[in-house]
Amino acid sequence: MLDVLLVEDDYDLATTVAQYLELEGIRCDHASNGVRGLQLLLDHDYDALLLDLNLPRLDGLTLCRKLRDMGYDIPVLMLTARDQLQDKLDSFRSGTDTSLPNHLCLTN
């Protein structure tokens, strides 16, 4: 079973994503702010991170950059409503991934 961490401050969206993942057989922990997300990442061994860009206390780009600076290579998928090229480039520069390894794909 895959274990993922969802860091998302929109409770309704987080609930929907977590329920979908559960239906797919994926265990999902949730944090509603970047500081709590970072603490969970340091305390647990997750297979992937689903990360919102706009978070209270510690934004998604900074959280991802901190993880990469500490040597964590967990796959990170950024969740955001931002659609500008600069936002995408900033996400990639902070260490988010463009694709997941095959064993982490959510669908067949």
N, C-alpha and C positions, 0 to 999 in steps of 0.2 A: 504494500500500500504506500502511495506517495504521501508525503507530509509537506504541506506548503504553509507559508505565512502570508496572510493578506493584511497589508497596512493601508487602511482606508478610513477616512473620518466621516464619510456619509454612511450612517448606520443602515439605512434601507438598501443601498447598493451593496454594502458588505454582506448583509444577510442574504440577499439574492445570489451573490457570487458564491458564498459559502454553501448555500443549499444546493446549487448546481454542482459544485465540486463534490459534495457528499453523494449526490446521485451517481456521479461518475466513479465513485469508490476512492476519492481523494480526501484525506483528512486535512482540515483547514483550521489553523489558529488565526485569531484576529487581534489586531491592535488598532486603536483609533487615533494614535498620534505617533510621530516619528521617534520620540524618546522611548516609548514603550515598545515599539517595533524593534528598535536597536537592542534593547535589553533582552527581548525574546530571542532574537537572532544569536546573541552571545550565549544564551543559556540552553539553546536547543539546536539540534542538527536537522535543518529543513532541507528538502530536495529542491525547492524553488521559492522565490519571493515575488509576490504580486504587490506592486508598490505604487501608491498614488503620488502624484507630483506635489499637489497642494495639501500639505499636512500641517496641523498645529504643532508647535514646540520644536520640531525639526523637520524641514521639508524633505521630500523624496530624493531630490538631487544630492543634497548634503548627506543624507543617510546612506545612499548608495556609494558616494565617494568615500565616506568613512569606512564602509565595509571593504571596499577595494584597497584602501590604504592599509587596512589591517591584514590584508592577504586573503580575505574570503573570496572564493570563486563561485559562490552560489549563483545559479542562473537568476537573473532579475528581469521581470517584465514590468514596464512602467504603464500604469493606468492613468490616463489623463484625457480631459476634454480639449486640451490645447492641440491645435493642428498645424501650427506654423512650422516651417522648416527649421527655424532657429531653435524651437522647443525640442524638436527631435534630435538635432545635433547636440544640444546641451545634455540631453538624456544619455546619448551614446558616449559623450565625453566623460560623464560621471560614472560610467561603467555598466549601464544597462545592456542587455543582450538583444541582438536582432532576431535570434531564433533559439529554440530550446533543443537540447540533445534529444535524440529519438526516444530514449527511455523515459523522458518527461513529457512527451506529447499527451495532450488531454483528450484527443480523439484519435480513432484509428483511420 
